[in-house]
Amino acid sequence: MFRSEINDLIKWKESPNRKPLILRGARQVGKTWLMKEFGNKYFKKVVYINFENNARMKTLFNETLEIGRIITAIQIESDTIIESENTLIIFDEVQEVPKALTSLKYFYENSPQYYIIAAGSLLGIALHPDTSFPVGKVEFLNLYPLSFLDFINVTGNEKLAKVIKDMDFILINSFKEKYINLLKQYYYVGGMPEVVSSFIDSNDYSIVRTIQNLLLDSYEQDFSKHTPPDTIPRLRMLWNSIPSQLSRENRKFIYGLVRQGARAREYEVALQQLIDCGLIYKVNRVTKPGIPLSAYQDNSAFKIFITDIGLLGALSRLDSKSILEGNKIFEEFKGAFTEQYVAQQLINSKKIAPFYWSAEKGTSEIDFIFQIDTNIFPLEVKASENLQSKSLKFY
């Protein structure tokens, strides 16, 4: 399964000012696969250390962070001679040994010749109280679920993907039924690599939903593992309120939908934890389409979107017929799916930080607004063909 982020990793490898790299992304977005694939294709040797349930490595990093000693121990653990110029060192599940994360600082300062990539649960990395984060000593690469374009590619429709890349709108229109069918599939399957792979192998939507539910269960287990006990109930309630938040006509986040009478201060920590671990995206309102947009953001008004559209369907318990056949249930909820889809593609691009705009009295709203260089673009989202937009005209 090709991931376009391989190109980002190649640039990192070739950079003369390279720092240790942390691959960030929600659990199960394919971080381990990507690191190993990159190592196997572009290095002579790969040393893979998984810190989960590895008592020897925990002991090693708790005793000292002297790089020479760490390299010796890793060579013994992996039974591999590490040559700095042609060996990729991978630290996986790094949240299990927080001092391994801290060690990246010393790799950069004292032994920058080593190629080293780390990844792990963002929730664990973000919340662990013992972590001394190597600020300024590492680089980051964000990994998201597969975009729609990647989905078209990996499902054997490379020519259709190329037409989109070429922006050949005449051909796109000619094959619009094919794109619509693929889009419906993407709405249900989403972009989580394991789910997409199972869909390619089986073409069975029941298997797809089973794997999605297992992923949702694993996220809830992650909440229990890394979150303070008093925060877990709020975090779960907030997480499970996402479908109802998105199903409203005005998708501004309302704390009252999490629990009747809930207030922001009760759920702010839980909300930030879900953002930190990559499970939800927060899109703030801007009061004015000025440059820079970030200067006009209203932190009290925002929308939230889940990391993957397929997981939204699973969390909402929508069956495949609702999406693929477009029955009444989906017709009522498809506006939420369409806005989720667009948010996911914008964020996946890594080039766009989306906001949304609404008039002060709430009479008009633009679903997304974003800045590229010195240009600001409004983006109105419609679930069906619609050439009229009062909000866009007002804007």
C-alpha positions in Angstrom: 0.0 0.0 0.0 1.7 3.2 -1.2 1.6 6.2 1.2 2.6 9.5 -0.2 4.4 10.3 3.1 7.3 8.1 1.9 8.3 11.1 -0.2 8.5 13.3 3.0 10.7 10.6 4.6 13.1 10.6 1.7 13.4 14.4 2.0 14.2 13.9 5.7 16.9 11.4 4.9 18.5 13.6 2.4 18.4 16.8 4.5 21.9 17.9 5.7 20.3 19.4 8.8 18.4 16.3 9.8 17.1 15.8 13.3 15.6 12.7 14.9 12.0 12.4 13.5 8.8 11.8 15.4 6.0 10.3 13.4 2.7 11.7 14.8 -0.7 10.3 14.2 -3.7 8.6 15.8 -3.3 4.9 16.7 -3.6 2.6 13.7 -3.1 5.2 11.0 -0.1 3.1 9.7 2.9 4.6 11.5 4.7 1.2 12.1 4.1 0.0 8.5 5.3 3.3 7.0 8.5 3.3 9.1 9.4 -0.3 8.2 8.5 0.2 4.6 10.8 3.3 4.4 13.6 1.5 6.1 13.4 -1.6 4.0 13.3 0.4 0.7 15.9 3.1 1.4 18.4 1.6 4.0 20.7 -1.4 4.0 19.7 -2.2 7.6 16.7 -1.6 9.8 16.8 -1.9 13.6 13.3 -2.0 15.0 12.7 -1.7 18.7 9.2 -2.0 20.1 9.1 -0.7 23.7 5.8 -2.3 24.5 6.4 -5.1 27.1 10.1 -4.9 26.6 11.6 -4.9 30.1 15.2 -4.8 29.0 14.7 -1.6 27.1 12.9 0.0 29.9 15.8 -0.8 32.2 18.3 0.5 29.7 16.8 3.9 29.3 16.0 4.3 33.0 19.7 3.9 33.9 21.5 6.2 31.5 21.0 8.2 28.3 24.6 7.9 27.1 24.4 7.4 23.4 27.3 5.0 23.0 25.9 2.7 25.6 22.4 2.9 24.1 23.7 1.9 20.6 25.6 -1.0 22.1 22.5 -2.3 23.9 20.3 -1.9 20.8 22.8 -3.8 18.7 22.7 -6.7 21.2 18.9 -6.5 21.4 18.4 -6.5 17.6 21.5 -8.7 16.8 22.5 -6.1 14.2 25.6 -4.1 13.8 24.5 -0.5 13.5 26.4 1.5 10.8 25.3 5.2 11.1 25.4 5.9 7.4 23.2 3.0 6.2 21.0 1.9 9.2 17.6 3.2 10.2 16.8 3.0 13.9 13.1 2.8 14.7 11.7 3.4 18.2 8.1 2.2 18.2 5.5 2.5 21.1 7.9 5.1 22.5 5.3 6.3 25.0 6.0 3.1 27.0 9.5 4.3 27.9 9.3 8.1 28.2 13.1 8.4 28.7 13.6 6.9 25.2 11.7 9.9 23.9 14.0 12.2 26.0 17.0 10.4 24.5 16.3 11.9 21.1 17.6 15.2 22.4 21.0 13.5 23.1 21.0 11.7 19.7 20.7 15.1 18.1 23.2 17.0 20.3 25.9 14.2 20.6 25.4 11.8 17.7 23.5 13.5 14.9 24.9 11.0 12.4 22.3 8.4 13.3 19.1 8.0 11.4 16.4 7.6 14.0 12.6 7.7 13.8 10.2 7.3 16.8 6.5 6.8 16.9 3.8 5.8 19.5 0.5 6.6 20.9 0.0 10.3 20.9 -2.2 10.1 23.9 0.6 8.4 25.8 3.3 10.9 24.6 1.1 13.9 25.3 0.0 13.0 28.8 2.8 11.1 30.4 3.9 13.0 33.4 7.5 11.8 33.3 8.3 12.8 29.8 11.0 15.5 29.3 10.1 16.4 25.7 13.0 17.2 23.4 11.7 20.6 22.3 13.7 22.0 19.3 15.8 18.8 19.0 13.4 16.8 16.8 11.4 17.1 13.6 7.8 16.0 13.1 5.8 14.3 10.4 2.0 14.0 10.7 0.4 10.9 9.4 -3.4 10.8 8.8 -5.8 8.2 7.4 -5.6 7.7 3.6 -7.1 10.6 1.7 -9.8 10.0 -0.9 -7.1 10.3 -3.7 -5.0 7.7 -1.9 -8.1 5.5 -1.6 -8.7 5.7 -5.3 -5.1 4.8 -6.0 -4.9 1.8 -3.7 -8.2 0.3 -4.8 -6.8 -0.2 -8.3 -8.2 3.0 -9.9 -4.8 4.7 -10.6 -6.0 6.2 -13.9 -9.0 7.9 -12.2 -6.6 9.3 -9.6 -4.3 10.7 -12.3 -7.3 12.4 -14.0 -7.9 14.3 -10.7 -4.2 15.1 -10.2 -4.2 16.5 -13.8 -7.3 18.5 -13.0 -8.9 17.4 -16.3 -12.4 18.5 -15.4 -13.9 17.4 -18.7 -12.8 13.8 -18.1 -13.8 14.1 -14.4 -17.3 15.0 -15.4 -17.4 12.2 -18.0 -16.6 9.6 -15.3 -18.5 11.3 -12.5 -20.6 8.1 -11.7 -17.4 6.2 -11.1 -16.1 8.9 -8.8 -19.5 9.1 -6.9 -19.4 5.3 -6.4 -15.9 5.5 -5.1 -16.8 8.4 -2.9 -19.7 6.4 -1.3 -17.3 3.5 -0.7 -14.8 5.9 1.0 -17.6 7.4 3.1 -18.2 3.9 4.5 -14.7 2.4 4.5 -12.8 5.6 5.3 -9.0 5.7 5.2 -7.7 3.7 8.2 -5.1 1.4 6.5 -6.2 -1.9 8.1 -9.8 -1.2 7.2 -8.9 -0.3 3.6 -6.7 -3.4 3.2 -9.5 -5.6 4.4 -11.9 -4.0 2.0 -9.5 -4.5 -0.9 -9.0 -8.2 0.0 -12.6 -9.1 0.8 -15.0 -6.4 -0.6 -17.1 -7.3 2.4 -18.6 -4.3 4.2 -19.5 -6.4 7.3 -15.8 -7.2 7.8 -15.0 -3.5 7.3 -17.4 -2.5 10.1 -16.1 -5.2 12.4 -12.6 -3.9 12.1 -13.8 -0.3 12.6 -15.5 -1.3 15.8 -12.4 -3.0 17.0 -10.4 0.2 16.3 -13.0 2.2 18.3 -12.7 -0.3 21.2 -8.9 0.0 21.1 -9.2 3.8 21.4 -11.4 3.5 24.4 -8.9 1.2 26.0 -6.2 3.8 25.3 -8.3 6.3 27.2 -8.2 4.1 30.3 -4.5 3.3 29.9 -3.1 6.9 29.6 -5.8 9.2 31.1 -6.2 10.2 34.8 -9.2 8.2 36.2 -11.2 11.3 37.0 -11.0 12.4 33.3 -12.0 9.1 31.6 -15.8 9.5 32.0 -15.8 13.0 30.5 -13.5 11.9 27.7 -15.7 9.0 26.8 -18.9 11.1 26.9 -17.4 13.8 24.7 -16.1 11.2 22.2 -19.5 9.5 22.0 -21.2 12.9 21.5 -19.4 13.5 18.1 -22.2 12.1 15.9 -24.9 14.3 17.6 -22.5 17.3 17.4 -22.2 16.8 13.6 -25.8 15.9 12.9 -27.0 19.4 13.8 -27.6 22.0 11.1 -25.3 24.4 12.8 -22.3 22.2 13.6 -20.8 24.5 16.2 -19.7 22.4 19.2 -22.2 22.5 22.1 -21.1 21.3 25.5 -24.8 20.7 26.4 -24.9 17.8 23.8 -22.2 16.0 25.8 -24.3 16.2 29.0 -27.2 18.3 29.9 -26.0 21.3 31.8 -22.4 20.7 31.0 -20.0 23.6 31.0 -16.8 24.2 29.1 -14.5 24.2 32.1 -15.7 20.6 32.9 -14.7 19.2 29.5 -11.9 21.4 28.2 -9.2 19.0 29.4 -10.9 16.0 27.9 -11.4 17.9 24.6 -7.7 18.8 24.5 -6.7 15.2 25.1 -8.7 14.0 22.2 -7.1 16.7 20.0 -3.6 15.8 21.3 -3.9 12.2 20.5 -5.1 12.9 17.0 -8.6 11.5 17.3 -10.4 14.7 16.6 -9.7 17.9 14.8 -10.8 21.3 16.1 -11.8 24.0 13.5 -12.2 27.4 15.1 -14.4 30.2 14.0 -12.9 33.5 12.7 -14.7 36.7 13.3 -13.3 38.3 10.1 -11.7 37.1 6.9 -8.5 39.1 7.5 -4.8 38.3 7.1 -3.6 36.4 9.0 -6.7 34.3 9.7 -5.3 33.1 13.0 -5.4 36.6 14.4 -9.2 36.7 14.1 -10.0 33.3 15.5 -12.7 33.0 18.2 -11.5 30.4 20.7 -15.0 30.1 22.2 -16.7 28.9 19.0 -15.5 25.9 17.1 -16.5 22.7 15.3 -14.9 19.2 15.9 -14.4 16.5 13.4 -13.3 12.9 13.9 -10.0 11.6 12.5 -11.7 9.4 9.9 -15.0 9.4 8.1 -15.3 5.6 8.2 -15.0 5.7 12.0 -17.7 8.4 12.1 -20.0 5.9 10.4 -19.1 3.2 12.8 -19.5 5.5 15.8 -22.9 6.6 14.4 -23.9 3.0 13.7 -25.0 3.7 10.2 -25.2 0.5 8.1 -23.8 0.2 4.6 -27.1 0.5 2.8 -27.6 3.9 4.4 -24.5 5.2 2.7 -24.1 3.2 -0.5 -27.8 3.3 -1.5 -28.4 6.8 -0.1 -31.7 6.0 1.7 -33.6 8.4 3.9 -31.4 7.9 7.0 -28.3 8.9 5.1 -30.1 11.7 3.3 -30.8 13.3 6.7 -27.2 12.8 8.0 -25.2 13.2 4.8 -24.5 16.9 5.3 -22.5 15.9 8.3 -20.6 13.2 6.4 -19.9 15.7 3.6 -18.5 18.3 5.9 -16.5 15.6 7.7 -15.1 14.4 4.4 -14.0 17.9 3.3 -12.4 18.7 6.7 -10.5 15.4 6.5 -9.2 16.2 3.0 -8.1 19.7 3.9 -6.2 18.6 7.0 -4.7 15.6 5.2 -3.2 18.0 2.7 -0.8 19.3 5.5 -0.9 22.6 3.6 -4.2 24.0 4.9 -5.2 25.1 8.4 -9.0 25.4 8.1 -11.3 27.7 10.0 -14.9 28.6 9.6 -16.7 32.0 9.4 -20.1 33.1 10.6 -21.8 36.4 10.9 -22.1 37.9 14.4 -25.8 37.4 14.5 -25.6 33.9 13.0 -27.5 34.8 9.9 -24.8 33.4 7.6 -22.0 30.8 7.8 -19.2 29.6 5.5 -18.3 26.0 6.3 -14.6 26.4 5.8 -12.2 29.3 5.2 -8.5 29.0 4.8 -5.4 31.0 3.8 -2.8 30.2 1.3 0.0 32.8 1.1 -1.8 36.1 1.1 -5.0 34.8 -0.3 -8.1 33.8 1.7 -10.6 31.2 0.2 -14.1 30.6 1.4 -15.4 27.0 0.9 -19.1 26.2 1.0 -19.9 22.5 1.4 -23.1 21.0 -0.1 -24.2 17.4 0.1 -25.8 17.6 -3.3 -25.5 19.7 -6.4 -26.5 23.2 -5.5 -25.6 26.4 -7.4 -27.2 28.7 -4.9 -25.6 29.8 -1.6 -27.0 32.8 0.2 -24.2 32.6 2.8 -21.5 32.7 0.2 -23.1 35.7 -1.5 -23.4 37.5 1.9 -19.8 36.7 2.7 
